[in-house]
Amino acid sequence: AMRHLPYFCRGEVVKGFGRGSKELGIPTANFSEEVVESFPSDISTGIYYGWACVGNGDVHKMVLSVGWNPFYKNIKKSVETHIIHTFKEDFYGEILSIVIIGYIRPEKNFDSLEALISAIQEDIEEAKRQLDLPEHLKLKEDNFFHLPEGKIGNNH
């Protein structure tokens, strides 16, 4: 899982399955299939942590799921980012820039929605702890997060 990290990625936020916010209370930003397909094919599925930035906004801690979401039996691999921050509105169509820094756990199935939510909450706590480490904090300031003017998104 580790040899591709840190992994820098940027792409437009597209509508996902609509499950994160509604069923889980944990909104996620989804990348388009093109972006997902550009990921290294041998990157392990599972849960990762890192930094995320929407447009030219602030950089926030994030948790990321790469994989098939066994609980939901997806047929297509997805990359879903949960930014650990409350946004006032959706940001579909915006450019999401992420740096994946570390791996938390492999993907697994859950017996219930409650078990899944509980695991995600633990992942979020683990991400927060890891990202407070000095060696991870420095990536928050990376120039990667400063988009050149004109590349910010459709509506700026």
Secondary structure, DSSP 4 states (H G I P E B T S, - for coil): --TT-SEEEEEEEE---S-IIIIIS---EEE-HHHHHHS-TTSPPEEEEEEEEETTS-EEEEEEEEE--TTTT-SS-EEEEEESS--SS--TTBEEEEEEEEEEE-----SSHHHHHHHHHHHHHHHHHHHTSHHHHHHHT-GGGSPPTT-SBTT-
